[in-house]
Amino acid sequence: MRVVEEGTVRSVTRKMAEIVMAKGETSACASCGLCAKDKNARVVALDSTGFPAISAGNRVRIEIDAPSVYLAGWLLFAQPLALLIAGILAGLRLGEAVLGAELRGLAGVALAVILVALNYVVVSWLDRRFFSVRRARAKILEIIA
């Protein structure tokens, strides 16, 4: 989910700009976790190397790319359920063709468990590799004033 917000630059160091935004009340703001929450404002430190003219007091527009709750729901709940059902059905057919009618139930359960376990291994790898690094990203789009 992408959110565009405006804020005021509080301070600028070599490569970082500290930006203060008004207190957010959106659902995306509640799950983002990007900024340090103050009593009345949100403060975020962003890379300012693309804007050499930025200085304290400037108004800026930033874009926040927050992680999707729907993607997490799909990867953790819907996809394993679909793989469980597909594994049972495919295992029953494969088991009957390969092992015979008396062991087809065992093949169905085994294939379903294997597919769900592989799903969690892949999701865990994706989380370590991409999602946790990506928690929420923000970048400065432009200096307004």
KAGIVEN-V734963 format. One record per run of one state. SS is the DSSP state (alpha for helix, beta for strand, coil for the rest). FROM is the first residue (numbers start at 1). LEN is the number of residues. If there is no record, write none. Layout:
ss;from;len
SS;FROM;LEN
SS;FROM;LEN
This chain:
ss;from;len
coil;1;1
beta;2;11
coil;13;3
beta;16;7
coil;23;4
alpha;27;6
coil;33;3
beta;36;2
coil;38;3
beta;41;7
coil;48;11
beta;59;8
coil;67;2
alpha;69;30
coil;99;2
alpha;101;31
coil;132;4
beta;136;8
coil;144;2
